[in-house]
Structures are given as C-alpha cells and as structure tokens.
Amino acid sequence: MKCVSVYTKDFALFSDIYEQIMAAPPAENEEIIIEGVTVSGAGDVPDQYIERMRVKPECVVMKERERNITILQHGEVFEICMPAALLV
C-alpha cells in the first residue's frame, strides 16, 4: 500500500481537499501544499501497519470500499493508504 500524509486535524478541510489529493497525489518524499495544508508522499506502508493502527484508541479508521482506500486519522494527521495501482 502507498501512503499519503495530510497534515491537518480539521476533518472538514481534509474532506474539502480529499479529491484534489486523489486526483494528483504527491510522489514518494514529495511535499505539496493544497489550500494551506501540507500533503506528503510517505511511500509504502505494510498491511500490518494499518492493522496496528486500527487497534489504537486514538486512531480513527475510515474505509472507501470502492477504491480500497483506508484513511487513518490520528493526532494532527490523516494518512491515506491506497493500492499502488491507483497511483499509476
């Protein structure tokens, strides 16, 4: 799974820019700014990472089933975890 980190704790703002991020996600180790929010290509994450985060009480897990995307929210960051095929 590929991961994109979005540095905001504001769910409404994240929701507003989510489709922009998905339309043109940053490359690995690339940072972009969208509406004042830093978005970073975090590279690959193992499936075990998602499972470890899922059990943490401070982590919210959302799933977009159609595209097999998992969104983790914890602290002041959202992590969008998606199959690498979506980045092609």
C-alpha positions in Angstrom: 0.0 0.0 0.0 1.1 3.5 -0.8 0.6 6.2 1.8 0.0 10.0 1.6 0.1 12.0 4.8 -2.1 15.1 5.1 -1.1 17.4 8.0 -4.3 18.8 9.4 -6.6 17.9 12.2 -9.6 19.6 10.6 -11.8 16.9 9.1 -13.9 19.4 7.1 -10.8 20.8 5.4 -9.5 17.3 4.8 -12.8 16.4 3.2 -12.7 19.5 1.0 -9.3 18.7 -0.4 -9.5 14.9 -0.5 -10.5 14.5 -4.1 -7.8 17.0 -5.2 -5.2 14.9 -3.4 -6.5 11.7 -5.0 -6.5 13.3 -8.5 -2.8 14.2 -8.2 -1.2 12.6 -5.2 2.4 13.6 -4.4 5.2 11.3 -5.3 7.2 9.5 -2.6 9.1 12.1 -0.5 7.4 14.9 -2.3 5.6 17.6 -0.4 2.8 19.8 -1.9 0.6 22.5 -0.4 -3.2 22.4 -1.1 -5.3 25.2 0.5 -2.6 25.8 3.1 -2.3 22.1 4.1 0.9 20.2 3.6 0.4 16.9 1.8 3.3 14.5 1.6 4.0 11.2 -0.3 5.0 8.9 2.5 5.9 5.9 0.4 5.0 2.3 1.1 3.4 1.0 4.3 3.0 -2.7 5.1 -0.5 -4.1 5.7 0.5 -4.8 9.3 0.8 -1.0 9.8 -2.9 -0.5 9.1 -3.8 -3.4 11.4 -1.6 -2.0 14.2 -3.1 1.5 13.9 -6.7 0.1 13.7 -6.4 -1.2 17.4 -5.2 2.1 18.8 -7.9 4.0 20.6 -6.7 7.4 19.5 -6.9 6.4 15.8 -10.0 6.8 13.6 -10.2 4.4 10.7 -12.3 5.1 7.6 -12.6 3.0 4.5 -13.5 3.9 1.0 -14.5 0.5 -0.3 -14.9 1.3 -4.0 -11.2 2.1 -4.4 -10.0 0.0 -1.5 -8.6 3.1 0.3 -8.1 3.2 4.1 -7.9 6.6 5.8 -6.3 6.8 9.3 -6.7 9.9 11.4 -4.6 10.3 14.5 -3.2 13.4 16.2 -2.9 16.2 13.6 -2.5 13.9 10.5 -4.6 11.9 8.1 -3.0 9.1 6.3 -4.5 7.9 3.0 -3.4 4.3 2.4 -4.2 3.0 -1.1 -3.2 0.3 -3.5 -0.2 1.2 -5.6 -2.3 0.6 -8.8 -4.3 3.8 -8.0 -1.1 5.9 -8.4 -0.5 4.8 -12.0 
